[in-house]
Amino acid sequence: MTGSHTGTGTTPPRAGTGTTSPRAGTGTTPQMAGPAKNSGTFGRTEIRLAGEGGQGMILAGIILAEAAAIYDGKNAVQTQSYGPEARGGASKAEVVISSGEIDHPEVLEADVVVALSQEAFKKFASSVRPGGRLIVDADKVDSSTAPQAIRLPITKMAFETTGRQITANTIALGVLVGLTDVVSRRAIEKAVTARAPRGTEEMNRKALQAGFDAAEQVKAKK
């Protein structure tokens, strides 16, 4: 199954495939979604998803933007960048979601940062605005310098839930949406399912639900 695509250019991969960039080394690719509705930046949320190449964070950003624009009717802009290696190099996706027109497409001060690698944490943890959320993979990131970080064993959860570590990006999306409600759960489930390779839809839905459940546990502790 294939889903509607955000923006133009090279078609990105599907959820759970293990391939995370459309074409390594092409730099930063902006992808716009949704019609402009209102002027201004009312309801603007800035999100940065980062990790190593192969962890699927660029794809996670594309899916999140599609959930916002296609299924929730919001405006969304997604940009991405990654190193020269298709796998193993640093990768980053940025998503801006707003109920109004998006005048500036880049993340200026992140409301949420998700870091699935130590390098990603070192580069982007400090970009979270005061009062924002920093979500890290507890087994891959030493976040001792950021006591406010939300630490979850995201990759371990993926393997325990689906038997495949590559679904960590879907777990991360479930955690993010469960904690922030930046898009509806219905929208992110539809977007994930649309991107899932045929035969893996249920696996990815399970991963997403595991992320939702983890988010509820975090909220229950507060």
Summary of the structure (lengths in Angstrom):
residues: 222
radius of gyration: 15.6
end to end distance: 39.2
largest distance: 45.2
contacts: 832
relative contact order: 0.18
helix: 37%
strand: 21%
